[in-house]
């Protein structure tokens, strides 16, 4: 399900160490998220979506649209 977090990480040439530091977690925990062995908390999904300028929907494969929706205020 969370294959896209690895795809996005490699697209941006980030290492697991960089992402885990950005999220404030260990690299081994991030690796478990990337391999689908652990579920990613929504708070971390939100931070990843911000980093990659995409939506949580894209990361969890609910859409193939990489760009986030515009916010209506």
PQR file of N, CA, C, O and H, with PARSE charges and radii, in Angstrom:
ATOM      1  N   UNK A   1       0.810  -1.208   0.000 -0.4000 1.5000
ATOM      2  CA  UNK A   1       0.000   0.000   0.000 -0.0000 2.0000
ATOM      3  C   UNK A   1       0.850   1.268   0.000  0.5500 1.7000
ATOM      4  O   UNK A   1       0.517   2.234  -0.687 -0.5500 1.4000
ATOM      5  N   UNK A   2       1.927   1.274   0.753 -0.4000 1.5000
ATOM      6  CA  UNK A   2       2.731   2.488   0.862 -0.0000 2.0000
ATOM      7  C   UNK A   2       3.996   2.423   0.020  0.5500 1.7000
ATOM      8  O   UNK A   2       5.055   2.903   0.426 -0.5500 1.4000
ATOM      9  H   UNK A   2       2.197   0.489   1.311  0.4000 1.0000
ATOM     10  N   UNK A   3       3.872   1.827  -1.149 -0.4000 1.5000
ATOM     11  CA  UNK A   3       5.006   1.760  -2.062 -0.0000 2.0000
ATOM     12  C   UNK A   3       5.406   3.159  -2.507  0.5500 1.7000
ATOM     13  O   UNK A   3       6.582   3.404  -2.779 -0.5500 1.4000
ATOM     14  H   UNK A   3       3.012   1.437  -1.479  0.4000 1.0000
ATOM     15  N   UNK A   4       4.463   4.066  -2.586 -0.4000 1.5000
ATOM     16  CA  UNK A   4       4.759   5.403  -3.086 -0.0000 2.0000
ATOM     17  C   UNK A   4       5.724   6.182  -2.205  0.5500 1.7000
ATOM     18  O   UNK A   4       6.413   7.071  -2.706 -0.5500 1.4000
ATOM     19  H   UNK A   4       3.509   3.867  -2.366  0.4000 1.0000
ATOM     20  N   UNK A   5       5.800   5.885  -0.928 -0.4000 1.5000
ATOM     21  CA  UNK A   5       6.755   6.653  -0.120 -0.0000 2.0000
ATOM     22  C   UNK A   5       8.185   6.336  -0.544  0.5500 1.7000
ATOM     23  O   UNK A   5       9.055   7.205  -0.490 -0.5500 1.4000
ATOM     24  H   UNK A   5       5.241   5.162  -0.521  0.4000 1.0000
ATOM     25  N   UNK A   6       8.429   5.113  -0.960 -0.4000 1.5000
ATOM     26  CA  UNK A   6       9.757   4.775  -1.476 -0.0000 2.0000
ATOM     27  C   UNK A   6       9.968   5.415  -2.848  0.5500 1.7000
ATOM     28  O   UNK A   6      11.043   5.945  -3.130 -0.5500 1.4000
ATOM     29  H   UNK A   6       7.722   4.407  -1.004  0.4000 1.0000
ATOM     30  N   UNK A   7       8.942   5.366  -3.697 -0.4000 1.5000
ATOM     31  CA  UNK A   7       9.047   5.985  -5.022 -0.0000 2.0000
ATOM     32  C   UNK A   7       9.343   7.478  -4.908  0.5500 1.7000
ATOM     33  O   UNK A   7      10.210   8.001  -5.609 -0.5500 1.4000
ATOM     34  H   UNK A   7       8.069   4.936  -3.468  0.4000 1.0000
ATOM     35  N   UNK A   8       8.623   8.159  -4.024 -0.4000 1.5000
ATOM     36  CA  UNK A   8       8.846   9.595  -3.844 -0.0000 2.0000
ATOM     37  C   UNK A   8      10.239   9.862  -3.283  0.5500 1.7000
ATOM     38  O   UNK A   8      10.932  10.775  -3.732 -0.5500 1.4000
ATOM     39  H   UNK A   8       7.919   7.734  -3.455  0.4000 1.0000
ATOM     40  N   UNK A   9      10.643   9.066  -2.303 -0.4000 1.5000
ATOM     41  CA  UNK A   9      11.971   9.264  -1.700 -0.0000 2.0000
ATOM     42  C   UNK A   9      13.079   9.119  -2.739  0.5500 1.7000
ATOM     43  O   UNK A   9      14.010   9.923  -2.779 -0.5500 1.4000
ATOM     44  H   UNK A   9      10.080   8.324  -1.938  0.4000 1.0000
ATOM     45  N   UNK A  10      12.973   8.091  -3.579 -0.4000 1.5000
ATOM     46  CA  UNK A  10      14.020   7.893  -4.583 -0.0000 2.0000
ATOM     47  C   UNK A  10      13.939   8.945  -5.687  0.5500 1.7000
ATOM     48  O   UNK A  10      14.964   9.355  -6.232 -0.5500 1.4000
ATOM     49  H   UNK A  10      12.216   7.438  -3.547  0.4000 1.0000
ATOM     50  N   UNK A  11      12.720   9.383  -6.019 -0.4000 1.5000
ATOM     51  CA  UNK A  11      12.552  10.440  -7.027 -0.0000 2.0000
ATOM     52  C   UNK A  11      13.281  11.716  -6.612  0.5500 1.7000
ATOM     53  O   UNK A  11      13.888  12.394  -7.440 -0.5500 1.4000
ATOM     54  H   UNK A  11      11.887   9.049  -5.577  0.4000 1.0000
ATOM     55  N   UNK A  12      13.212  12.030  -5.324 -0.4000 1.5000
ATOM     56  CA  UNK A  12      13.854  13.239  -4.802 -0.0000 2.0000
ATOM     57  C   UNK A  12      15.292  12.995  -4.335  0.5500 1.7000
ATOM     58  O   UNK A  12      15.939  13.898  -3.804 -0.5500 1.4000
ATOM     59  H   UNK A  12      12.719  11.479  -4.652  0.4000 1.0000
ATOM     60  N   UNK A  13      15.780  11.784  -4.533 -0.4000 1.5000
ATOM     61  CA  UNK A  13      17.138  11.401  -4.141 -0.0000 2.0000
ATOM     62  C   UNK A  13      17.400  11.591  -2.648  0.5500 1.7000
ATOM     63  O   UNK A  13      18.496  11.981  -2.245 -0.5500 1.4000
ATOM     64  H   UNK A  13      15.254  11.050  -4.964  0.4000 1.0000
ATOM     65  N   UNK A  14      16.387  11.313  -1.837 -0.4000 1.5000
ATOM     66  CA  UNK A  14      16.547  11.369  -0.387 -0.0000 2.0000
ATOM     67  C   UNK A  14      16.918   9.986   0.122  0.5500 1.7000
ATOM     68  O   UNK A  14      16.511   8.972  -0.446 -0.5500 1.4000
ATOM     69  H   UNK A  14      15.497  10.996  -2.165  0.4000 1.0000
ATOM     70  N   UNK A  15      17.688   9.955   1.190 -0.4000 1.5000
ATOM     71  CA  UNK A  15      18.020   8.689   1.835 -0.0000 2.0000
ATOM     72  C   UNK A  15      17.012   8.413   2.947  0.5500 1.7000
ATOM     73  O   UNK A  15      16.297   9.311   3.392 -0.5500 1.4000
ATOM     74  H   UNK A  15      18.018  10.778   1.651  0.4000 1.0000
ATOM     75  N   UNK A  16      16.966   7.181   3.378 -0.4000 1.5000
ATOM     76  CA  UNK A  16      16.118   6.852   4.516 -0.0000 2.0000
ATOM     77  C   UNK A  16      16.571   7.614   5.753  0.5500 1.7000
ATOM     78  O   UNK A  16      15.746   8.002   6.580 -0.5500 1.4000
ATOM     79  H   UNK A  16      17.546   6.451   3.016  0.4000 1.0000
ATOM     80  N   UNK A  17      17.871   7.832   5.885 -0.4000 1.5000
ATOM     81  CA  UNK A  17      18.379   8.605   7.021 -0.0000 2.0000
ATOM     82  C   UNK A  17      17.841  10.035   6.987  0.5500 1.7000
ATOM     83  O   UNK A  17      17.424  10.567   8.016 -0.5500 1.4000
ATOM     84  H   UNK A  17      18.541   7.517   5.213  0.4000 1.0000
ATOM     85  N   UNK A  18      17.850  10.654   5.809 -0.4000 1.5000
ATOM     86  CA  UNK A  18      17.337  12.020   5.691 -0.0000 2.0000
ATOM     87  C   UNK A  18      15.865  12.084   6.087  0.5500 1.7000
ATOM     88  O   UNK A  18      15.465  12.938   6.879 -0.5500 1.4000
ATOM     89  H   UNK A  18      18.188  10.222   4.974  0.4000 1.0000
ATOM     90  N   UNK A  19      15.060  11.176   5.531 -0.4000 1.5000
ATOM     91  CA  UNK A  19      13.624  11.184   5.805 -0.0000 2.0000
ATOM     92  C   UNK A  19      13.350  10.893   7.281  0.5500 1.7000
ATOM     93  O   UNK A  19      12.512  11.553   7.895 -0.5500 1.4000
ATOM     94  H   UNK A  19      15.385  10.483   4.888  0.4000 1.0000
ATOM     95  N   UNK A  20      14.038   9.927   7.843 -0.4000 1.5000
ATOM     96  CA  UNK A  20      13.802   9.607   9.250 -0.0000 2.0000
ATOM     97  C   UNK A  20      14.187  10.782  10.144  0.5500 1.7000
ATOM     98  O   UNK A  20      13.499  11.057  11.127 -0.5500 1.4000
ATOM     99  H   UNK A  20      14.719   9.391   7.343  0.4000 1.0000
ATOM    100  N   UNK A  21      15.263  11.470   9.822 -0.4000 1.5000
ATOM    101  CA  UNK A  21      15.629  12.672  10.590 -0.0000 2.0000
ATOM    102  C   UNK A  21      14.577  13.761  10.430  0.5500 1.7000
ATOM    103  O   UNK A  21      14.221  14.423  11.404 -0.5500 1.4000
ATOM    104  H   UNK A  21      15.822  11.246   9.024  0.4000 1.0000
ATOM    105  N   UNK A  22      14.082  13.953   9.227 -0.4000 1.5000
ATOM    106  CA  UNK A  22      13.038  14.944   8.953 -0.0000 2.0000
ATOM    107  C   UNK A  22      11.784  14.648   9.772  0.5500 1.7000
ATOM    108  O   UNK A  22      11.142  15.560  10.292 -0.5500 1.4000
ATOM    109  H   UNK A  22      14.371  13.415   8.435  0.4000 1.0000
ATOM    110  N   UNK A  23      11.444  13.368   9.880 -0.4000 1.5000
ATOM    111  CA  UNK A  23      10.248  12.969  10.615 -0.0000 2.0000
ATOM    112  C   UNK A  23      10.476  12.839  12.119  0.5500 1.7000
ATOM    113  O   UNK A  23       9.521  12.754  12.890 -0.5500 1.4000
ATOM    114  H   UNK A  23      11.965  12.627   9.457  0.4000 1.0000
ATOM    115  N   UNK A  24      11.737  12.825  12.532 -0.4000 1.5000
ATOM    116  CA  UNK A  24      12.058  12.686  13.950 -0.0000 2.0000
ATOM    117  C   UNK A  24      11.874  11.269  14.474  0.5500 1.7000
ATOM    118  O   UNK A  24      11.484  11.064  15.623 -0.5500 1.4000
ATOM    119  H   UNK A  24      12.514  12.894  11.906  0.4000 1.0000
ATOM    120  N   UNK A  25      12.161  10.289  13.611 -0.4000 1.5000
ATOM    121  CA  UNK A  25      12.043   8.880  13.989 -0.0000 2.0000
ATOM    122  C   UNK A  25      13.343   8.168  13.617  0.5500 1.7000
ATOM    123  O   UNK A  25      14.212   8.754  12.971 -0.5500 1.4000
ATOM    124  H   UNK A  25      12.478  10.456  12.677  0.4000 1.0000
ATOM    125  N   UNK A  26      13.473   6.916  14.021 -0.4000 1.5000
ATOM    126  CA  UNK A  26      14.668   6.158  13.660 -0.0000 2.0000
ATOM    127  C   UNK A  26      14.575   5.684  12.211  0.5500 1.7000
ATOM    128  O   UNK A  26      13.484   5.553  11.655 -0.5500 1.4000
ATOM    129  H   UNK A  26      12.767   6.441  14.546  0.4000 1.0000
ATOM    130  N   UNK A  27      15.725   5.432  11.618 -0.4000 1.5000
ATOM    131  CA  UNK A  27      15.744   4.920  10.248 -0.0000 2.0000
ATOM    132  C   UNK A  27      15.091   3.556  10.183  0.5500 1.7000
ATOM    133  O   UNK A  27      14.399   3.247   9.213 -0.5500 1.4000
ATOM    134  H   UNK A  27      16.611   5.539  12.069  0.4000 1.0000
ATOM    135  N   UNK A  28      15.301   2.733  11.203 -0.4000 1.5000
ATOM    136  CA  UNK A  28      14.707   1.393  11.175 -0.0000 2.0000
ATOM    137  C   UNK A  28      13.176   1.456  11.230  0.5500 1.7000
ATOM    138  O   UNK A  28      12.506   0.640  10.597 -0.5500 1.4000
ATOM    139  H   UNK A  28      15.864   2.984  11.990  0.4000 1.0000
ATOM    140  N   UNK A  29      12.617   2.414  11.978 -0.4000 1.5000
ATOM    141  CA  UNK A  29      11.164   2.572  11.998 -0.0000 2.0000
ATOM    142  C   UNK A  29      10.671   3.053  10.635  0.5500 1.7000
ATOM    143  O   UNK A  29       9.667   2.558  10.124 -0.5500 1.4000
ATOM    144  H   UNK A  29      13.162   3.077  12.491  0.4000 1.0000
ATOM    145  N   UNK A  30      11.377   4.016  10.050 -0.4000 1.5000
ATOM    146  CA  UNK A  30      10.978   4.482   8.723 -0.0000 2.0000
ATOM    147  C   UNK A  30      11.026   3.335   7.716  0.5500 1.7000
ATOM    148  O   UNK A  30      10.145   3.224   6.864 -0.5500 1.4000
ATOM    149  H   UNK A  30      12.193   4.419  10.466  0.4000 1.0000
ATOM    150  N   UNK A  31      12.028   2.496   7.805 -0.4000 1.5000
ATOM    151  CA  UNK A  31      12.155   1.350   6.905 -0.0000 2.0000
ATOM    152  C   UNK A  31      10.936   0.428   7.031  0.5500 1.7000
ATOM    153  O   UNK A  31      10.455  -0.111   6.034 -0.5500 1.4000
ATOM    154  H   UNK A  31      12.743   2.586   8.498  0.4000 1.0000
ATOM    155  N   UNK A  32      10.451   0.255   8.239 -0.4000 1.5000
ATOM    156  CA  UNK A  32       9.257  -0.572   8.439 -0.0000 2.0000
ATOM    157  C   UNK A  32       8.043   0.064   7.763  0.5500 1.7000
ATOM    158  O   UNK A  32       7.201  -0.647   7.214 -0.5500 1.4000
ATOM    159  H   UNK A  32      10.842   0.692   9.049  0.4000 1.0000
ATOM    160  N   UNK A  33       7.945   1.387   7.796 -0.4000 1.5000
ATOM    161  CA  UNK A  33       6.856   2.075   7.102 -0.0000 2.0000
ATOM    162  C   UNK A  33       6.981   1.866   5.594  0.5500 1.7000
ATOM    163  O   UNK A  33       6.000   1.584   4.907 -0.5500 1.4000
ATOM    164  H   UNK A  33       8.629   1.964   8.242  0.4000 1.0000
ATOM    165  N   UNK A  34       8.196   2.010   5.101 -0.4000 1.5000
ATOM    166  CA  UNK A  34       8.425   1.922   3.655 -0.0000 2.0000
ATOM    167  C   UNK A  34       8.162   0.524   3.113  0.5500 1.7000
ATOM    168  O   UNK A  34       7.739   0.369   1.968 -0.5500 1.4000
ATOM    169  H   UNK A  34       8.994   2.239   5.659  0.4000 1.0000
ATOM    170  N   UNK A  35       8.407  -0.474   3.916 -0.4000 1.5000
ATOM    171  CA  UNK A  35       8.168  -1.854   3.475 -0.0000 2.0000
ATOM    172  C   UNK A  35       6.754  -2.332   3.786  0.5500 1.7000
ATOM    173  O   UNK A  35       6.384  -3.451   3.430 -0.5500 1.4000
ATOM    174  H   UNK A  35       8.751  -0.348   4.847  0.4000 1.0000
ATOM    175  N   UNK A  36       5.967  -1.494   4.446 -0.4000 1.5000
ATOM    176  CA  UNK A  36       4.594  -1.848   4.758 -0.0000 2.0000
ATOM    177  C   UNK A  36       4.431  -2.745   5.969  0.5500 1.7000
ATOM    178  O   UNK A  36       3.348  -3.283   6.198 -0.5500 1.4000
ATOM    179  H   UNK A  36       6.267  -0.586   4.736  0.4000 1.0000
ATOM    180  N   UNK A  37       5.488  -2.915   6.749 -0.4000 1.5000
ATOM    181  CA  UNK A  37       5.410  -3.767   7.932 -0.0000 2.0000
ATOM    182  C   UNK A  37       4.793  -3.043   9.126  0.5500 1.7000
ATOM    183  O   UNK A  37       4.366  -3.678  10.091 -0.5500 1.4000
ATOM    184  H   UNK A  37       6.368  -2.477   6.564  0.4000 1.0000
ATOM    185  N   UNK A  38       4.749  -1.724   9.057 -0.4000 1.5000
ATOM    186  CA  UNK A  38       4.081  -0.906  10.077 -0.0000 2.0000
ATOM    187  C   UNK A  38       3.258   0.150   9.368  0.5500 1.7000
ATOM    188  O   UNK A  38       3.617   0.604   8.282 -0.5500 1.4000
ATOM    189  H   UNK A  38       5.095  -1.209   8.273  0.4000 1.0000
ATOM    190  N   UNK A  39       2.152   0.539   9.984 -0.4000 1.5000
ATOM    191  CA  UNK A  39       1.312   1.600   9.429 -0.0000 2.0000
ATOM    192  C   UNK A  39       1.868   2.963   9.845  0.5500 1.7000
ATOM    193  O   UNK A  39       2.323   3.150  10.974 -0.5500 1.4000
ATOM    194  H   UNK A  39       1.860   0.170  10.866  0.4000 1.0000
ATOM    195  N   UNK A  40       1.820   3.892   8.918 -0.4000 1.5000
ATOM    196  CA  UNK A  40       2.333   5.235   9.173 -0.0000 2.0000
ATOM    197  C   UNK A  40       1.246   6.083   9.819  0.5500 1.7000
ATOM    198  O   UNK A  40       0.128   6.147   9.308 -0.5500 1.4000
ATOM    199  H   UNK A  40       1.451   3.740   8.002  0.4000 1.0000
ATOM    200  N   UNK A  41       1.559   6.735  10.935 -0.4000 1.5000
ATOM    201  CA  UNK A  41       0.580   7.633  11.544 -0.0000 2.0000
ATOM    202  C   UNK A  41       0.230   8.788  10.597  0.5500 1.7000
ATOM    203  O   UNK A  41       1.072   9.242   9.823 -0.5500 1.4000
ATOM    204  H   UNK A  41       2.468   6.683  11.350  0.4000 1.0000
ATOM    205  N   UNK A  42      -1.007   9.251  10.668 -0.4000 1.5000
ATOM    206  CA  UNK A  42      -1.479  10.325   9.793 -0.0000 2.0000
ATOM    207  C   UNK A  42      -0.597  11.571   9.924  0.5500 1.7000
ATOM    208  O   UNK A  42      -0.330  12.249   8.932 -0.5500 1.4000
ATOM    209  H   UNK A  42      -1.691   8.882  11.297  0.4000 1.0000
ATOM    210  N   UNK A  43      -0.153  11.867  11.123 -0.4000 1.5000
ATOM    211  CA  UNK A  43       0.704  13.043  11.328 -0.0000 2.0000
ATOM    212  C   UNK A  43       1.976  12.959  10.479  0.5500 1.7000
ATOM    213  O   UNK A  43       2.420  13.962   9.921 -0.5500 1.4000
ATOM    214  H   UNK A  43      -0.370  11.317  11.929  0.4000 1.0000
ATOM    215  N   UNK A  44       2.556  11.766  10.383 -0.4000 1.5000
ATOM    216  CA  UNK A  44       3.767  11.600   9.577 -0.0000 2.0000
ATOM    217  C   UNK A  44       3.437  11.615   8.088  0.5500 1.7000
ATOM    218  O   UNK A  44       4.218  12.121   7.283 -0.5500 1.4000
ATOM    219  H   UNK A  44       2.195  10.951  10.836  0.4000 1.0000
ATOM    220  N   UNK A  45       2.284  11.063   7.720 -0.4000 1.5000
ATOM    221  CA  UNK A  45       1.855  11.135   6.325 -0.0000 2.0000
ATOM    222  C   UNK A  45       1.698  12.586   5.890  0.5500 1.7000
ATOM    223  O   UNK A  45       2.069  12.955   4.776 -0.5500 1.4000
ATOM    224  H   UNK A  45       1.649  10.651   8.374  0.4000 1.0000
ATOM    225  N   UNK A  46       1.149  13.393   6.769 -0.4000 1.5000
ATOM    226  CA  UNK A  46       0.970  14.813   6.473 -0.0000 2.0000
ATOM    227  C   UNK A  46       2.314  15.504   6.267  0.5500 1.7000
ATOM    228  O   UNK A  46       2.466  16.309   5.349 -0.5500 1.4000
ATOM    229  H   UNK A  46       0.847  13.093   7.674  0.4000 1.0000
ATOM    230  N   UNK A  47       3.277  15.194   7.109 -0.4000 1.5000
ATOM    231  CA  UNK A  47       4.612  15.794   6.956 -0.0000 2.0000
ATOM    232  C   UNK A  47       5.263  15.354   5.647  0.5500 1.7000
ATOM    233  O   UNK A  47       5.909  16.159   4.976 -0.5500 1.4000
ATOM    234  H   UNK A  47       3.153  14.540   7.855  0.4000 1.0000
ATOM    235  N   UNK A  48       5.097  14.081   5.280 -0.4000 1.5000
ATOM    236  CA  UNK A  48       5.653  13.600   4.014 -0.0000 2.0000
ATOM    237  C   UNK A  48       4.962  14.263   2.829  0.5500 1.7000
ATOM    238  O   UNK A  48       5.618  14.633   1.855 -0.5500 1.4000
ATOM    239  H   UNK A  48       4.572  13.427   5.825  0.4000 1.0000
ATOM    240  N   UNK A  49       3.659  14.412   2.905 -0.4000 1.5000
ATOM    241  CA  UNK A  49       2.927  15.083   1.825 -0.0000 2.0000
ATOM    242  C   UNK A  49       3.426  16.510   1.653  0.5500 1.7000
ATOM    243  O   UNK A  49       3.582  16.980   0.526 -0.5500 1.4000
ATOM    244  H   UNK A  49       3.126  14.112   3.696  0.4000 1.0000
ATOM    245  N   UNK A  50       3.676  17.199   2.750 -0.4000 1.5000
ATOM    246  CA  UNK A  50       4.217  18.562   2.662 -0.0000 2.0000
ATOM    247  C   UNK A  50       5.610  18.566   2.055  0.5500 1.7000
ATOM    248  O   UNK A  50       5.919  19.410   1.214 -0.5500 1.4000
ATOM    249  H   UNK A  50       3.549  16.817   3.666  0.4000 1.0000
ATOM    250  N   UNK A  51       6.446  17.639   2.469 -0.4000 1.5000
ATOM    251  CA  UNK A  51       7.818  17.564   1.950 -0.0000 2.0000
ATOM    252  C   UNK A  51       7.819  17.345   0.441  0.5500 1.7000
ATOM    253  O   UNK A  51       8.594  17.971  -0.282 -0.5500 1.4000
ATOM    254  H   UNK A  51       6.196  16.953   3.152  0.4000 1.0000
ATOM    255  N   UNK A  52       6.957  16.462  -0.028 -0.4000 1.5000
ATOM    256  CA  UNK A  52       6.923  16.112  -1.442 -0.0000 2.0000
ATOM    257  C   UNK A  52       5.937  16.943  -2.259  0.5500 1.7000
ATOM    258  O   UNK A  52       5.753  16.698  -3.451 -0.5500 1.4000
ATOM    259  H   UNK A  52       6.327  15.953   0.559  0.4000 1.0000
ATOM    260  N   UNK A  53       5.303  17.927  -1.618 -0.4000 1.5000
ATOM    261  CA  UNK A  53       4.316  18.781  -2.278 -0.0000 2.0000
ATOM    262  C   UNK A  53       3.254  17.953  -2.994  0.5500 1.7000
ATOM    263  O   UNK A  53       2.966  18.157  -4.174 -0.5500 1.4000
ATOM    264  H   UNK A  53       5.453  18.126  -0.650  0.4000 1.0000
ATOM    265  N   UNK A  54       2.689  17.022  -2.251 -0.4000 1.5000
ATOM    266  CA  UNK A  54       1.628  16.176  -2.770 -0.0000 2.0000
ATOM    267  C   UNK A  54       0.562  16.020  -1.703  0.5500 1.7000
ATOM    268  O   UNK A  54       0.570  16.746  -0.709 -0.5500 1.4000
ATOM    269  H   UNK A  54       2.923  16.856  -1.293  0.4000 1.0000
ATOM    270  N   UNK A  55      -0.343  15.096  -1.892 -0.4000 1.5000
ATOM    271  CA  UNK A  55      -1.409  14.882  -0.922 -0.0000 2.0000
ATOM    272  C   UNK A  55      -1.248  13.519  -0.247  0.5500 1.7000
ATOM    273  O   UNK A  55      -0.586  12.619  -0.764 -0.5500 1.4000
ATOM    274  H   UNK A  55      -0.349  14.506  -2.700  0.4000 1.0000
ATOM    275  N   UNK A  56      -1.867  13.403   0.908 -0.4000 1.5000
ATOM    276  CA  UNK A  56      -1.905  12.106   1.572 -0.0000 2.0000
ATOM    277  C   UNK A  56      -2.618  11.100   0.670  0.5500 1.7000
ATOM    278  O   UNK A  56      -2.232   9.933   0.609 -0.5500 1.4000
ATOM    279  H   UNK A  56      -2.404  14.134   1.328  0.4000 1.0000
ATOM    280  N   UNK A  57      -3.653  11.551  -0.024 -0.4000 1.5000
ATOM    281  CA  UNK A  57      -4.378  10.667  -0.944 -0.0000 2.0000
ATOM    282  C   UNK A  57      -3.445  10.040  -1.976  0.5500 1.7000
ATOM    283  O   UNK A  57      -3.587   8.861  -2.303 -0.5500 1.4000
ATOM    284  H   UNK A  57      -3.967  12.499   0.026  0.4000 1.0000
ATOM    285  N   UNK A  58      -2.496  10.816  -2.488 -0.4000 1.5000
ATOM    286  CA  UNK A  58      -1.556  10.275  -3.456 -0.0000 2.0000
ATOM    287  C   UNK A  58      -0.646   9.238  -2.789  0.5500 1.7000
ATOM    288  O   UNK A  58      -0.397   8.170  -3.348 -0.5500 1.4000
ATOM    289  H   UNK A  58      -2.381  11.773  -2.222  0.4000 1.0000
ATOM    290  N   UNK A  59      -0.159   9.560  -1.602 -0.4000 1.5000
ATOM    291  CA  UNK A  59       0.757   8.652  -0.913 -0.0000 2.0000
ATOM    292  C   UNK A  59       0.090   7.320  -0.612  0.5500 1.7000
ATOM    293  O   UNK A  59       0.713   6.268  -0.750 -0.5500 1.4000
ATOM    294  H   UNK A  59      -0.362  10.428  -1.148  0.4000 1.0000
ATOM    295  N   UNK A  60      -1.170   7.357  -0.202 -0.4000 1.5000
ATOM    296  CA  UNK A  60      -1.849   6.100   0.154 -0.0000 2.0000
ATOM    297  C   UNK A  60      -2.571   5.473  -1.039  0.5500 1.7000
ATOM    298  O   UNK A  60      -3.337   4.522  -0.887 -0.5500 1.4000
ATOM    299  H   UNK A  60      -1.677   8.212  -0.091  0.4000 1.0000
ATOM    300  N   UNK A  61      -2.316   6.018  -2.219 -0.4000 1.5000
ATOM    301  CA  UNK A  61      -2.795   5.464  -3.487 -0.0000 2.0000
ATOM    302  C   UNK A  61      -4.310   5.548  -3.654  0.5500 1.7000
ATOM    303  O   UNK A  61      -4.914   4.695  -4.304 -0.5500 1.4000
ATOM    304  H   UNK A  61      -1.693   6.791  -2.343  0.4000 1.0000
ATOM    305  N   UNK A  62      -4.924   6.580  -3.064 -0.4000 1.5000
ATOM    306  CA  UNK A  62      -6.344   6.832  -3.313 -0.0000 2.0000
ATOM    307  C   UNK A  62      -6.540   7.635  -4.591  0.5500 1.7000
ATOM    308  O   UNK A  62      -7.654   7.729  -5.108 -0.5500 1.4000
ATOM    309  H   UNK A  62      -4.433   7.273  -2.536  0.4000 1.0000
ATOM    310  N   UNK A  63      -5.455   8.214  -5.098 -0.4000 1.5000
ATOM    311  CA  UNK A  63      -5.497   8.955  -6.357 -0.0000 2.0000
ATOM    312  C   UNK A  63      -4.152   8.806  -7.057  0.5500 1.7000
ATOM    313  O   UNK A  63      -3.138   8.497  -6.431 -0.5500 1.4000
ATOM    314  H   UNK A  63      -4.551   8.138  -4.677  0.4000 1.0000
ATOM    315  N   UNK A  64      -4.165   9.030  -8.345 -0.4000 1.5000
ATOM    316  CA  UNK A  64      -2.921   9.043  -9.115 -0.0000 2.0000
ATOM    317  C   UNK A  64      -2.477  10.466  -9.420  0.5500 1.7000
ATOM    318  O   UNK A  64      -1.469  10.679 -10.093 -0.5500 1.4000
ATOM    319  H   UNK A  64      -4.989   9.282  -8.853  0.4000 1.0000
ATOM    320  N   UNK A  65      -3.226  11.428  -8.926 -0.4000 1.5000
ATOM    321  CA  UNK A  65      -2.900  12.845  -9.125 -0.0000 2.0000
ATOM    322  C   UNK A  65      -1.868  13.260  -8.082  0.5500 1.7000
ATOM    323  O   UNK A  65      -2.164  13.326  -6.889 -0.5500 1.4000
ATOM    324  H   UNK A  65      -4.045  11.254  -8.378  0.4000 1.0000
ATOM    325  N   UNK A  66      -0.647  13.539  -8.552 -0.4000 1.5000
ATOM    326  CA  UNK A  66       0.452  13.808  -7.623 -0.0000 2.0000
ATOM    327  C   UNK A  66       0.341  15.187  -6.961  0.5500 1.7000
ATOM    328  O   UNK A  66       0.738  15.354  -5.808 -0.5500 1.4000
ATOM    329  H   UNK A  66      -0.407  13.485  -9.522  0.4000 1.0000
ATOM    330  N   UNK A  67      -0.193  16.163  -7.680 -0.4000 1.5000
ATOM    331  CA  UNK A  67      -0.303  17.507  -7.119 -0.0000 2.0000
ATOM    332  C   UNK A  67      -1.498  17.585  -6.178  0.5500 1.7000
ATOM    333  O   UNK A  67      -2.563  17.048  -6.482 -0.5500 1.4000
ATOM    334  H   UNK A  67      -0.515  16.028  -8.617  0.4000 1.0000
ATOM    335  N   UNK A  68      -1.331  18.249  -5.042 -0.4000 1.5000
ATOM    336  CA  UNK A  68      -2.448  18.353  -4.094 -0.0000 2.0000
ATOM    337  C   UNK A  68      -3.549  19.256  -4.619  0.5500 1.7000
ATOM    338  O   UNK A  68      -3.325  20.089  -5.497 -0.5500 1.4000
ATOM    339  H   UNK A  68      -0.465  18.686  -4.795  0.4000 1.0000
ATOM    340  N   UNK A  69      -4.734  19.078  -4.070 -0.4000 1.5000
ATOM    341  CA  UNK A  69      -5.856  19.943  -4.412 -0.0000 2.0000
ATOM    342  C   UNK A  69      -5.599  21.343  -3.862  0.5500 1.7000
ATOM    343  O   UNK A  69      -4.954  21.498  -2.825 -0.5500 1.4000
ATOM    344  H   UNK A  69      -4.916  18.401  -3.357  0.4000 1.0000
ATOM    345  N   UNK A  70      -6.096  22.345  -4.548 -0.4000 1.5000
ATOM    346  CA  UNK A  70      -5.987  23.698  -4.037 -0.0000 2.0000
ATOM    347  C   UNK A  70      -6.932  23.853  -2.852  0.5500 1.7000
ATOM    348  O   UNK A  70      -8.052  23.342  -2.857 -0.5500 1.4000
ATOM    349  H   UNK A  70      -6.620  22.219  -5.390  0.4000 1.0000
ATOM    350  N   UNK A  71      -6.460  24.564  -1.844 -0.4000 1.5000
ATOM    351  CA  UNK A  71      -7.276  24.781  -0.665 -0.0000 2.0000
ATOM    352  C   UNK A  71      -8.237  25.931  -0.909  0.5500 1.7000
ATOM    353  O   UNK A  71      -7.861  26.959  -1.472 -0.5500 1.4000
ATOM    354  H   UNK A  71      -5.551  24.980  -1.839  0.4000 1.0000
ATOM    355  N   UNK A  72      -9.462  25.753  -0.488 -0.4000 1.5000
ATOM    356  CA  UNK A  72     -10.472  26.800  -0.594 -0.0000 2.0000
ATOM    357  C   UNK A  72     -10.681  27.408   0.781  0.5500 1.7000
ATOM    358  O   UNK A  72     -11.045  26.709   1.728 -0.5500 1.4000
ATOM    359  H   UNK A  72      -9.767  24.917  -0.031  0.4000 1.0000
ATOM    360  N   UNK A  73     -10.455  28.690   0.888 -0.4000 1.5000
ATOM    361  CA  UNK A  73     -10.653  29.359   2.171 -0.0000 2.0000
ATOM    362  C   UNK A  73     -11.785  30.325   2.068  0.5500 1.7000
ATOM    363  O   UNK A  73     -12.115  30.995   3.046 -0.5500 1.4000
ATOM    364  H   UNK A  73     -10.160  29.257   0.119  0.4000 1.0000
TER
END
